[in-house]
């Protein structure tokens, strides 16, 4: 009998089953206590992998839900700030439109300007200080940043899309194509006693500044406000200041205070005007003059050439690009690039004397057709025969003349005759002018010119008329507000008047015979005289009572306007006239209109304009790259001695320069509108340079005398023309999903005043207010677009929040099915394992008892 084997096998089997039951029970207890079906990889390796991936998805989605809530709060914060700025923009727009009310004075507009400045400052302040969790939202830092290898370059992200089309780093090569145009202003033609002024004329002597308001301002001193490049400066002028001094003061202020270094303010004596030219092109060159109404209106500055920005070419290595973008702006995607305007280099004559050569004698006949001078009672009978100027023949012999010499020759011949025409000659550089001293529609110039005159001086045969003006008016000094009581029924006067064709008529006005002491009302008085005028003066004069109660006689429109439409009342008896209308020996109520002007522009083929030199000038020109021209020699034909004066004509200068081998030198030449010789760089920016080098000191001295410039001088341009921009994204990025690439971006544009082109907003004049309105409208569009983007982004995030929440719930449910324990099933399993465990233990007890029985038997 084998005791060992027979007894141990059942025992081993019972022990194994017991261990298995206990292990199963422990697993069930672990699952029930943890609530998880999978507590270790051994439980379900594949299920654990899926479950962990789902868990990562769920946690990522829950974080994305929080991100979306943060993005909504951020968008709401930015939107609230933009809403305030938009309200201020609407107020700015309202103020700008108000400033364009013609009834306002400049003082009124300056008061409006104060509120405009405060609003612009607050728009800038809100953009600078609006933050979310200390991150600025509206200052452009939540968009794109540019790192540059040049200065004077700015980049703004305009925030056109909530998700930018630009990705990664953008590298752009930027190059300036051509130089922009600078702004020019000119004053009205300034006169003193109807004669063109000189640089030494004092401001108080100008005809246009003779009003009470202007004289009062000049006597105490008044400030002109100059504005440009978002700066302003004031220059103080008074009546004792000359025009030349005022021009120097303005030029110095523009160059120093406004930073417009190459600005020019010149009083052109031959034209009687201030010419003001900015020192920079494009937006940088815009400038304005404002101040006291009477002074500004009297000087009459107006823009004659608008500033124009440069053109640029933009090439981007990635993203879209726009080439030949004008206006100093370009776009790459939703980026806007703004460039500084560059300047070239130029050297121009400052006091040279252009001359013109007349080959054959020039002759022309001129006359005006206006009565002139003062006509008193004694001259009434013979004024028709003696009051007209006589035609005058002007002769200019062949020879070489400066333009001033030709003008003086004409004026001297006009002044040499007793009955000379009221016409003055002047010139504007290489353009001649004949102008009447009379004004209005009856100011006339008649000229008969020969071929040489037309060819050399540009004057053409014809009749040239003035325009504008107002009719004359006679005002009785007596007040007729309460009517009139007849004192002398037998008074006679004679009325003398001229018509528009220059013919004089005269009528005798006889007062109606009324009883002494009869009372006549205003209406009766006016009716009596208009009846006489209707029957005896063909209605060419009308009577009326003005607001001050004065009896007024005024010429009708049929008599013409201006100085030569006039009439006189002459008391025949020499005693006081009943109505106390005194006789007059002058034009009463003279209102100047526009004079007749004849502009003569000599033809290019016959004009031989140039400069007078006293010897040879030998020099060469070098550009910014070191390229040099051949030696350039200014010399007269058949020059006999070093000091012999000669004229170097414009055509000769052109020929000399064209033969100087300058094709490879980036320097050009030209004659400006005043006939001044100018050498200028065909390049721009810091590469633009003009260097003049005289080969001997005598050449430099002669050049300075003839041209007003040193031929040992140079000028260099300003700014860079080539840029390399590295654009880096700093947009607001929100992760909105559990996986990589599931994000959304929003680029909030730069909404500061400078980026919106609101800095320096000016409404101090009607013209400036019009420009400012356009700038505000563009800012409103940018602000509205930004707010719309923020609103769309916020709405998207709200919808995204709902979607992410649903997404997370579904994933959580899926993950729960894989990993969470089923309590009911695990309870059943635990019960089963416990039953099996109890059975196994019972079996082991039976085996032990059997072993005891066997031992007892032994």
C-alpha positions in Angstrom: 0.0 0.0 0.0 1.4 3.4 -1.2 0.5 5.8 1.6 2.3 8.9 0.3 1.0 9.1 -3.2 -2.5 8.2 -2.5 -2.9 10.8 0.3 -1.0 13.8 -1.2 -2.5 14.1 -4.6 -6.0 15.1 -3.4 -4.4 17.4 -0.9 -2.4 19.1 -3.6 -5.4 19.5 -5.8 -7.4 21.0 -2.9 -4.6 23.4 -2.1 -4.3 24.6 -5.7 -8.0 25.2 -5.9 -7.9 27.1 -2.6 -5.1 29.3 -3.9 -7.0 30.0 -7.1 -10.1 30.8 -5.3 -8.3 33.2 -3.0 -6.5 34.9 -5.9 -9.8 35.4 -7.7 -11.4 36.7 -4.5 -8.5 39.2 -4.1 -8.9 40.4 -7.7 -12.7 40.9 -7.2 -12.1 42.7 -4.0 -9.5 44.9 -5.7 -11.8 45.8 -8.5 -14.7 46.5 -6.2 -12.6 48.6 -3.9 -11.0 50.6 -6.7 -14.0 50.7 -9.0 -11.7 49.9 -11.9 -11.8 46.8 -14.1 -8.1 47.4 -15.1 -5.8 48.2 -12.2 -2.6 47.0 -13.8 -1.3 46.1 -17.2 -1.7 42.4 -16.5 -5.5 43.0 -16.1 -5.9 44.0 -19.8 -2.9 45.2 -21.7 -4.8 46.3 -24.8 -7.6 47.8 -22.8 -5.1 49.7 -20.6 -3.5 51.2 -23.8 -6.8 52.4 -25.2 -8.0 53.6 -21.8 -4.9 55.7 -21.2 -5.1 57.3 -24.6 -8.7 58.1 -24.0 -7.9 59.5 -20.6 -5.3 61.8 -22.2 -7.9 63.0 -24.7 -10.4 63.6 -21.9 -8.0 65.6 -19.8 -6.8 67.6 -22.8 -10.4 68.4 -23.7 -11.2 69.5 -20.2 -8.2 71.8 -20.3 -9.3 73.1 -23.8 -12.7 73.9 -22.3 -11.0 76.1 -19.7 -8.9 77.7 -22.5 -12.0 78.5 -24.4 -13.5 80.2 -21.4 -10.3 82.2 -21.0 -10.4 83.2 -24.6 -14.0 84.4 -24.3 -13.0 86.5 -21.3 -10.0 87.9 -23.2 -12.1 88.7 -26.2 -14.7 90.4 -24.1 -12.0 92.5 -22.4 -10.6 93.6 -25.8 -14.0 94.2 -27.3 -15.0 96.5 -24.4 -11.9 98.6 -24.9 -12.3 98.7 -28.7 -16.0 99.7 -28.2 -14.8 102.7 -26.1 -12.3 103.7 -28.7 -14.9 103.4 -31.5 -17.2 105.8 -29.6 -14.3 108.2 -29.3 -13.6 107.9 -33.1 -17.2 108.7 -33.8 -16.9 111.8 -31.6 -13.7 112.7 -33.5 -15.5 112.4 -36.7 -18.3 114.7 -35.5 -15.7 117.3 -34.4 -13.9 117.1 -37.7 -17.1 117.7 -39.6 -17.9 120.6 -37.3 -14.5 122.1 -38.0 -15.4 122.2 -41.7 -18.2 124.7 -41.0 -17.3 127.8 -43.0 -18.9 130.0 -40.3 -16.1 129.1 -37.8 -13.0 131.2 -37.3 -9.6 129.7 -36.8 -9.9 130.5 -33.2 -13.0 128.4 -33.0 -11.2 125.5 -34.7 -8.3 125.8 -32.3 -10.8 125.2 -29.5 -12.1 122.1 -31.3 -8.5 121.0 -31.7 -8.1 120.9 -27.9 -10.8 118.2 -27.6 -9.4 116.4 -30.7 -6.0 116.1 -29.0 -7.5 114.8 -25.8 -9.5 112.1 -27.6 -6.5 111.0 -29.6 -4.4 110.8 -26.5 -7.1 108.7 -24.8 -7.4 106.3 -27.7 -3.7 105.8 -27.5 -3.8 105.3 -23.7 -6.5 102.7 -23.9 -4.6 100.8 -26.6 -1.5 100.9 -24.4 -3.1 99.9 -21.1 -5.7 97.3 -22.0 -4.4 94.0 -20.6 -5.6 90.5 -19.8 -3.6 88.7 -17.2 -0.9 91.4 -17.7 -0.7 90.6 -21.4 -1.3 93.7 -23.6 -4.0 93.2 -26.2 -4.3 96.3 -28.4 -0.7 97.7 -28.7 0.3 95.4 -31.5 2.2 92.9 -29.3 -0.5 90.4 -29.8 0.1 90.2 -33.5 3.4 90.2 -35.4 6.7 91.7 -34.5 9.4 92.8 -37.0 13.1 92.7 -36.4 14.9 94.9 -38.9 18.3 95.7 -40.1 17.4 99.4 -40.8 15.8 102.2 -38.9 12.9 104.4 -40.0 10.8 101.4 -40.8 7.5 100.4 -39.1 5.3 97.3 -39.2 1.8 97.1 -38.0 -0.5 94.0 -37.9 -3.9 95.1 -38.9 -5.7 92.0 -37.7 -7.6 91.3 -40.8 -8.3 87.6 -40.0 -8.9 85.7 -36.8 -6.6 83.0 -38.2 -3.6 84.5 -40.0 -2.7 83.2 -43.4 1.0 83.7 -42.5 2.8 80.8 -40.8 6.3 80.6 -39.5 8.9 83.2 -39.9 8.6 85.6 -42.9 11.6 87.1 -44.5 10.9 90.1 -46.8 13.3 92.0 -49.0 12.1 95.6 -49.4 13.5 98.2 -51.7 12.5 101.8 -52.5 11.6 102.3 -56.2 11.5 106.1 -56.4 11.5 109.2 -54.4 8.1 110.8 -53.5 7.1 114.3 -54.0 7.4 117.1 -51.4 4.7 119.6 -50.7 4.7 123.2 -51.9 2.7 126.2 -50.7 2.4 129.6 -52.3 1.0 132.9 -51.0 -1.2 135.2 -53.0 0.6 137.8 -55.1 1.5 140.4 -52.4 1.2 144.1 -53.3 1.7 147.4 -51.6 -0.3 150.3 -53.2 -0.9 148.0 -56.1 2.8 147.5 -56.8 4.6 144.3 -56.4 6.5 144.2 -53.1 10.1 143.6 -52.4 11.8 141.5 -49.7 12.2 144.7 -47.7 8.5 145.6 -47.8 7.0 145.6 -44.3 4.0 143.5 -43.4 2.0 146.5 -42.3 2.3 148.0 -45.9 0.6 145.0 -47.7 -2.7 145.8 -49.3 -4.2 142.6 -48.1 -3.3 143.4 -44.5 -5.0 146.8 -44.3 -8.1 145.7 -42.5 -8.6 146.9 -38.9 -8.2 143.3 -37.6 -5.0 142.7 -39.4 -3.5 146.0 -38.5 -4.4 145.5 -34.8 -2.8 142.1 -34.8 0.4 143.3 -36.5 0.7 146.3 -34.2 0.8 144.1 -31.1 2.5 141.1 -32.7 0.8 137.8 -33.7 1.9 134.2 -34.0 1.8 132.0 -37.1 1.5 128.3 -36.2 3.5 126.0 -38.4 2.7 122.3 -38.3 4.4 119.3 -39.8 5.6 115.8 -38.9 3.2 115.7 -35.9 4.9 118.7 -34.4 4.0 122.4 -34.2 5.9 125.6 -33.7 5.0 129.2 -33.5 6.8 132.2 -35.1 6.0 135.7 -34.0 5.6 138.4 -36.6 4.6 142.1 -36.4 4.0 145.0 -38.7 7.6 146.2 -38.7 8.9 142.9 -39.9 9.9 142.7 -43.6 8.8 140.0 -45.9 12.4 138.7 -46.2 12.8 138.5 -42.4 9.5 136.7 -42.1 10.6 134.1 -44.8 13.9 133.5 -43.0 12.1 133.1 -39.6 9.7 130.5 -41.1 12.5 128.6 -42.9 14.5 128.4 -39.7 11.5 127.2 -37.7 10.6 124.5 -40.2 14.2 123.2 -40.3 14.9 123.4 -36.6 11.6 123.0 -34.7 9.8 120.8 -37.2 12.8 118.7 -38.1 12.3 119.3 -41.9 15.9 120.1 -42.5 15.8 120.8 -46.2 12.7 123.1 -46.1 12.8 126.3 -48.1 10.9 129.5 -47.6 11.6 132.0 -50.3 10.1 135.3 -51.1 10.3 135.5 -54.9 10.5 139.2 -55.6 9.9 139.0 -59.3 6.6 137.2 -58.6 5.6 138.9 -55.4 5.0 135.6 -53.6 6.2 133.4 -50.8 7.1 130.0 -52.0 7.4 127.4 -49.3 8.7 123.9 -50.0 8.9 121.1 -47.5 12.1 119.3 -46.7 10.8 115.8 -47.1 8.6 113.9 -49.5 5.2 112.2 -48.9 3.5 112.2 -45.5 6.7 113.3 -43.8 6.6 116.5 -46.0 3.1 117.6 -45.2 3.0 120.9 -43.4 0.4 123.7 -42.8 0.3 127.3 -41.7 -2.5 128.6 -39.5 -3.1 131.4 -37.0 -5.0 134.7 -36.9 -7.8 134.8 -39.5 -7.0 138.2 -40.8 -3.3 137.5 -41.2 -3.7 134.1 -42.8 -6.3 135.3 -45.2 -4.2 138.3 -46.0 -1.2 136.3 -46.9 -3.3 133.6 -48.6 -1.1 130.5 -48.3 -2.5 127.6 -50.2 -1.1 124.2 -51.3 0.0 124.3 -54.9 1.6 120.8 -55.0 0.4 118.0 -52.9 2.8 115.7 -51.2 3.2 112.2 -52.7 4.6 109.2 -51.0 7.3 107.0 -52.5 6.6 103.7 -54.2 8.0 100.5 -52.9 8.5 96.9 -54.1 8.0 94.2 -51.5 9.2 90.6 -52.0 8.4 87.9 -49.4 10.0 84.5 -49.2 6.7 83.0 -48.0 3.2 84.2 -47.9 1.7 86.6 -50.5 3.3 89.8 -51.6 2.4 93.0 -53.4 4.9 94.7 -55.6 4.9 98.3 -56.6 2.8 99.3 -53.6 2.2 103.0 -53.5 1.5 105.4 -50.7 4.4 104.3 -48.5 2.4 101.2 -47.5 2.5 97.5 -48.6 0.8 94.4 -47.4 2.1 90.8 -46.8 -0.9 88.7 -45.9 -2.7 90.7 -43.3 0.4 92.7 -42.4 0.7 96.3 -43.3 4.2 97.8 -43.8 4.8 101.5 -43.5 8.0 103.0 -44.9 9.7 106.3 -44.1 10.2 108.6 -47.0 13.7 109.0 -48.2 15.4 112.1 -49.6 17.9 112.6 -52.4 20.8 115.0 -52.7 20.9 118.2 -54.7 22.9 121.3 -55.1 21.2 124.3 -56.7 22.2 127.9 -57.5 21.0 130.3 -54.9 21.7 133.8 -56.3 22.6 133.2 -59.9 21.3 135.7 -62.5 19.7 134.0 -65.5 20.2 136.0 -68.7 18.3 135.9 -72.0 19.8 136.7 -75.4 17.7 138.7 -77.9 19.1 138.3 -81.4 16.9 140.9 -83.2 15.2 144.0 -81.8 11.9 143.3 -80.2 9.0 145.8 -80.6 5.5 145.8 -79.3 2.7 148.3 -78.6 0.7 148.2 -75.4 -2.2 150.3 -74.1 -4.9 150.1 -71.4 -8.4 151.4 -72.0 -9.1 152.7 -68.6 -9.8 156.2 -67.3 -7.3 156.8 -64.6 -6.3 159.5 -62.2 -8.5 161.7 -60.0 -11.2 163.7 -61.9 -12.6 166.8 -60.2 -15.4 169.2 -61.1 -13.1 171.4 -63.2 -12.1 168.5 -65.4 -15.6 167.3 -66.3 -15.9 169.0 -69.6 -12.6 167.7 -71.1 -12.1 164.4 -69.2 -13.3 162.3 -72.2 -10.5 163.7 -74.4 -7.7 163.7 -71.8 -8.5 160.8 -69.5 -7.3 157.9 -71.6 -3.8 156.6 -71.8 -2.2 156.6 -75.2 -0.8 153.5 -76.9 2.9 153.1 -76.3 5.5 151.3 -78.4 8.1 149.4 -76.4 11.5 148.6 -78.0 14.2 146.3 -76.7 17.4 146.2 -78.7 19.3 143.1 -79.5 21.8 142.0 -76.8 22.1 139.9 -73.7 19.9 140.8 -70.7 19.1 139.6 -67.3 15.4 139.2 -66.8 15.4 142.1 -64.4 17.0 144.3 -67.1 14.3 143.5 -69.6 11.6 144.2 -67.0 13.3 147.6 -66.1 13.6 148.5 -69.8 9.8 148.0 -70.3 8.8 149.9 -67.1 11.2 152.8 -67.8 9.7 153.3 -71.3 6.2 153.1 -69.8 7.0 155.7 -67.2 8.7 158.1 -69.7 5.5 159.2 -71.3 2.9 161.6 -69.9 -0.1 159.4 -70.6 1.5 156.0 -70.0 -0.6 153.0 -69.7 -1.2 151.7 -66.2 0.7 148.5 -66.8 3.8 147.1 -65.0 6.2 144.5 -66.2 7.6 141.8 -64.0 9.1 138.3 -64.3 8.9 134.9 -62.6 12.2 133.3 -63.3 12.0 132.7 -67.1 8.4 133.8 -67.5 7.5 137.5 -68.1 4.3 139.2 -67.0 2.5 142.4 -68.0 -0.1 143.4 -65.4 -2.5 146.3 -65.1 -2.5 148.4 -61.9 -6.3 148.8 -62.4 -8.6 146.0 -61.4 -12.0 144.5 -62.1 -13.8 143.6 -65.3 -12.8 146.9 -67.0 -9.1 146.4 -66.4 -7.8 145.7 -69.9 -4.4 145.2 -71.7 -4.2 145.6 -75.4 -1.0 144.5 -77.1 0.3 144.3 -80.7 3.5 142.3 -80.7 5.9 141.5 -83.5 7.4 138.0 -84.2 10.6 138.7 -82.2 8.6 139.8 -79.2 6.5 136.7 -79.3 9.6 134.5 -79.9 11.9 136.0 -77.3 9.5 137.3 -74.6 6.5 135.2 -75.2 4.0 138.1 -75.5 1.2 137.5 -78.0 -1.0 140.0 -79.7 -4.5 140.3 -78.1 -6.8 141.8 -75.5 -6.6 140.7 -71.9 -9.2 141.5 -69.4 -9.4 141.6 -65.6 -12.3 140.0 -63.6 -14.2 140.4 -60.4 -14.5 143.5 -58.2 -17.6 145.3 -56.9 -19.5 148.3 -58.1 -18.8 151.8 -56.5 -21.2 153.2 -53.9 -21.9 156.7 -52.7 -23.2 157.0 -49.2 -24.9 160.1 -47.7 -23.4 160.9 -44.3 -26.9 161.9 -43.0 -29.1 159.5 -41.1 -32.5 159.1 -42.8 -33.8 156.5 -40.4 -36.7 158.8 -39.4 -37.3 160.2 -42.8 -36.6 163.7 -44.1 -38.1 167.1 -43.9 -37.8 169.3 -47.0 -35.7 172.5 -46.4 -34.9 173.8 -49.9 -37.2 172.7 -52.8 -34.9 174.1 -55.6 -31.6 172.2 -55.6 -29.9 170.7 -58.6 -26.9 168.5 -59.0 -25.3 166.8 -62.0 -24.6 163.1 -62.1 -21.7 161.8 -64.1 -21.1 158.1 -64.6 -19.2 155.7 -66.8 -20.5 152.5 -68.3 -18.7 149.2 -68.8 -17.5 150.2 -72.3 -15.6 153.2 -70.9 -18.1 155.8 -72.2 -19.2 158.6 -69.9 -22.8 159.9 -69.7 -24.1 162.7 -67.6 -27.6 163.7 -66.4 -28.9 166.5 -64.3 -30.9 165.4 -61.3 -33.4 167.9 -60.2 -35.1 167.6 -56.8 -38.9 167.6 -57.1 -40.5 170.8 -55.8 -42.2 170.1 -52.5 -43.6 172.6 -49.9 -41.0 173.7 -47.4 -41.2 171.5 -44.3 -42.8 168.6 -46.0 -42.0 165.2 -44.4 -40.7 162.4 -46.7 -40.4 158.9 -45.4 -37.5 156.5 -46.3 -39.6 154.7 -48.9 -40.8 158.0 -50.5 -37.2 159.3 -50.6 -35.9 156.1 -52.3 -38.9 156.0 -54.7 -38.3 159.6 -55.8 -34.6 159.1 -56.7 -35.1 155.7 -58.3 -37.8 157.3 -60.5 -35.3 160.0 -61.6 -32.6 157.3 -62.2 -35.1 155.2 -64.3 -35.9 158.1 -66.6 -32.6 160.0 -66.8 -29.9 157.3 -66.1 -31.6 154.3 -67.7 -31.7 152.6 -64.3 -27.9 152.2 -64.2 -27.9 153.6 -60.6 -30.1 152.6 -57.8 -31.0 154.4 -54.5 -31.6 152.6 -51.2 -31.4 153.1 -47.5 -28.8 150.9 -45.8 -29.1 149.4 -42.3 -27.5 152.5 -40.7 -30.2 154.8 -42.2 -27.9 156.3 -44.8 -29.0 157.1 -48.3 -27.0 155.0 -50.8 -26.4 155.4 -54.5 -24.9 152.3 -56.1 -24.0 151.4 -59.6 -25.8 148.5 -61.2 -24.1 145.5 -62.6 -24.6 146.9 -66.2 -22.1 149.6 -65.4 -19.5 147.0 -64.7 -17.4 146.5 -61.6 -14.1 147.5 -60.2 -12.2 150.8 -60.3 -13.4 152.1 -63.7 -17.1 151.6 -63.1 -17.7 154.9 -61.3 -19.9 157.9 -61.0 -19.8 161.4 -59.5 -22.3 163.9 -58.0 -21.3 167.5 -58.5 -23.1 170.4 -56.8 -23.6 173.0 -59.6 -24.2 175.9 -57.2 -21.4 175.1 -54.8 -23.7 175.4 -51.8 -24.9 172.6 -49.5 -27.1 170.1 -51.3 -30.5 169.5 -49.8 -29.8 165.9 -49.1 -26.3 166.7 -47.9 -24.7 164.6 -50.6 -21.3 166.3 -51.1 -19.5 166.5 -54.4 -16.7 164.1 -54.9 -13.4 164.1 -56.8 -12.5 160.5 -56.2 -14.0 157.1 -56.8 -16.3 156.4 -53.8 -16.6 152.8 -52.8 -13.6 151.4 -54.8 -13.4 147.6 -54.6 -10.5 146.0 -56.4 -11.1 142.9 -58.5 -8.5 140.9 -60.4 -6.2 142.8 -62.7 -5.7 142.0 -66.3 -2.5 139.9 -66.6 -0.6 138.8 -69.7 1.9 136.0 -69.2 4.7 135.7 -71.7 6.6 132.4 -71.9 9.5 132.5 -74.4 9.7 129.5 -76.7 12.4 127.0 -75.8 13.8 127.2 -79.4 14.5 130.9 -79.2 15.1 131.4 -75.5 18.9 131.3 -74.9 18.9 131.7 -71.1 22.1 131.2 -69.2 24.5 132.8 -66.6 27.1 135.5 -66.8 30.6 134.4 -65.8 33.9 136.2 -65.6 36.3 133.4 -66.5 36.7 129.7 -66.9 35.2 127.3 -64.4 36.7 123.8 -64.3 35.3 121.1 -62.1 34.1 117.5 -62.0 31.2 115.6 -60.3 31.3 112.5 -58.1 28.3 110.4 -56.9 27.9 108.4 -53.7 29.5 105.3 -55.2 32.7 107.1 -56.1 31.9 107.3 -59.9 33.4 110.4 -61.4 32.6 112.5 -64.4 35.1 113.9 -66.9 36.4 117.4 -66.2 33.6 119.8 -66.9 34.7 123.2 -68.3 32.4 126.2 -68.4 34.1 128.7 -70.8 33.0 131.4 -73.2 33.6 131.3 -76.9 36.7 133.1 -78.1 37.6 133.9 -74.5 40.5 136.4 -74.7 41.4 137.0 -71.0 40.8 135.4 -67.7 38.6 138.3 -66.5 36.5 138.8 -69.6 32.8 138.5 -68.8 30.8 136.2 -71.0 27.4 134.6 -71.0 27.1 130.8 -70.8 23.7 130.1 -72.3 21.4 127.3 -71.1 21.9 125.5 -74.4 25.6 125.7 -73.9 25.4 124.3 -70.4 23.3 121.4 -71.7 25.8 120.7 -74.3 28.8 120.8 -71.9 27.0 118.6 -69.3 25.9 116.0 -72.0 29.5 115.7 -73.2 31.0 115.2 -69.7 30.7 111.4 -69.7 28.1 111.4 -66.9 26.2 108.4 -68.1 27.7 106.2 -65.4 27.5 108.8 -62.7 24.3 108.9 -60.6 24.0 112.7 -60.9 21.6 114.6 -63.2 21.1 118.3 -63.9 18.1 120.5 -64.7 16.9 124.1 -64.6 14.1 124.8 -62.1 11.0 126.9 -62.6 13.0 130.1 -61.7 15.7 129.2 -64.2 18.2 128.1 -61.6 20.8 125.5 -62.4 20.6 122.4 -60.2 22.7 119.2 -59.9 20.8 116.4 -58.3 21.3 112.7 -57.4 19.5 110.2 -59.4 19.8 107.8 -56.4 18.1 108.3 -53.1 18.7 107.7 -49.4 22.1 107.7 -47.9 23.5 106.4 -51.2 22.4 109.7 -52.8 25.3 112.1 -53.0 26.4 115.0 -55.2 30.1 116.1 -54.8 31.4 119.1 -56.8 35.1 119.5 -56.9 36.7 122.6 -58.5 40.1 121.9 -60.1 41.5 125.3 -58.9 40.5 128.0 -56.4 39.8 130.5 -59.1 37.1 128.2 -60.6 35.4 128.0 -57.2 35.4 131.8 -56.7 34.0 132.4 -60.2 31.3 129.7 -59.7 30.2 131.2 -56.4 29.9 134.6 -58.0 28.0 133.3 -61.1 25.9 130.5 -59.6 25.8 131.3 -55.9 27.2 127.9 -54.9 30.7 126.6 -54.0 32.1 124.1 -56.5 33.9 122.5 -53.6 30.8 121.3 -51.8 28.6 118.2 -51.5 25.1 117.2 -50.4 24.0 113.8 -49.2 20.5 112.2 -49.1 18.8 110.9 -46.0 17.4 107.4 -45.1 17.9 103.8 -46.3 16.5 102.4 -49.5 17.0 98.7 -48.8 15.6 96.7 -45.9 15.5 93.2 -44.7 12.6 92.4 -42.4 12.2 89.3 -40.2 8.6 89.0 -39.2 7.9 86.8 -36.1 4.4 85.8 -34.9 3.3 86.8 -31.5 -0.4 86.1 -32.0 -2.8 84.9 -29.3 -2.9 81.1 -29.6 -5.5 78.9 -27.9 -5.3 75.1 -27.8 -8.9 74.0 -28.4 -8.4 70.3 -28.8 -6.7 67.3 -27.1 -4.3 66.7 -29.9 -1.4 68.6 -31.7 -2.5 71.1 -34.3 -5.9 71.6 -32.8 -5.6 75.3 -31.9 -7.0 78.6 -33.0 -5.2 81.9 -33.4 -6.3 85.5 -33.2 -4.1 88.4 -34.1 -5.3 91.6 -32.6 -4.0 94.6 -34.6 -2.2 97.6 -33.3 -4.8 100.1 -32.4 -2.6 102.8 -31.1 -2.9 106.3 -32.5 0.2 106.1 -34.6 -0.8 102.8 -36.2 -4.3 104.2 -36.9 -2.6 107.3 -38.5 -4.4 109.5 -35.9 -1.3 111.0 -34.4 -1.0 114.6 -35.2 -4.7 114.8 -36.2 -5.3 118.5 -37.1 -8.6 120.3 -37.6 -7.3 123.9 -37.3 -8.1 124.7 -40.9 -10.8 123.6 -43.3 -8.3 121.9 -45.5 -6.7 120.0 -42.6 -10.1 119.0 -41.3 -11.0 117.5 -44.7 -7.7 115.5 -44.6 -8.3 114.5 -41.0 -11.8 113.2 -41.8 -10.4 110.8 -44.4 -7.9 109.5 -41.8 -10.6 109.1 -39.2 -12.8 107.2 -41.6 -9.9 104.7 -42.3 -9.4 104.4 -38.6 -13.1 103.7 -38.1 -12.9 100.9 -40.7 -9.9 99.4 -39.0 -11.5 99.6 -35.5 -14.8 98.2 -36.8 -12.9 95.3 -38.5 -11.0 94.5 -35.3 -14.2 94.5 -33.2 -15.9 92.3 -35.8 -13.0 89.9 -35.6 -13.1 89.8 -31.8 -16.9 89.3 -31.9 -16.6 86.5 -34.4 -13.8 84.9 -32.4 -15.9 85.2 -29.2 -18.9 83.6 -30.8 -16.7 80.8 -32.2 -15.3 80.1 -28.7 -18.8 79.9 -27.2 -19.9 77.4 -29.7 -16.6 75.6 -29.3 -17.2 75.4 -25.5 -20.5 73.5 -26.1 -18.9 71.2 -28.6 -15.9 70.4 -26.4 -18.1 69.7 -23.4 -20.2 67.2 -25.4 -17.0 65.7 -26.9 -15.5 65.2 -23.4 -18.7 63.5 -22.1 -18.7 61.0 -24.9 -15.1 60.2 -24.6 -15.5 59.8 -20.8 -18.3 57.3 -21.4 -16.3 55.3 -23.8 -13.3 55.2 -21.4 -15.5 54.2 -18.5 -16.8 51.1 -20.4 -13.2 49.9 -21.0 -11.7 50.6 -17.6 -14.4 50.9 -14.9 -15.5 47.8 -13.0 -19.0 46.3 -13.2 -19.9 46.1 -9.5 -22.7 43.5 -10.0 -20.5 41.1 -12.0 -17.6 41.5 -9.6 -19.8 40.8 -6.6 -21.0 37.6 -8.3 -17.5 36.6 -9.1 -16.4 37.3 -5.5 -19.3 35.2 -4.1 -18.3 32.3 -6.5 -14.7 32.5 -5.5 -15.5 32.5 -1.8 -17.8 29.4 -2.2 -15.0 27.6 -4.1 -12.5 28.6 -1.5 -14.7 27.2 1.3 -15.1 24.0 -0.6 -11.4 23.6 -1.1 -10.7 24.2 2.5 -13.3 21.5 3.4 -11.5 19.1 1.1 -8.2 19.8 2.7 -9.8 19.1 6.1 -11.1 15.8 4.8 -7.6 14.8 3.6 -6.1 15.6 7.0 -8.8 13.4 8.7 -8.1 10.5 6.4 -4.4 10.8 7.3 -5.2 10.6 10.9 -7.3 7.4 10.4 -4.4 5.7 8.7 -2.0 6.6 11.5 -4.5 5.1 14.0 -4.6 1.9 12.0 -0.9 1.6 12.1 
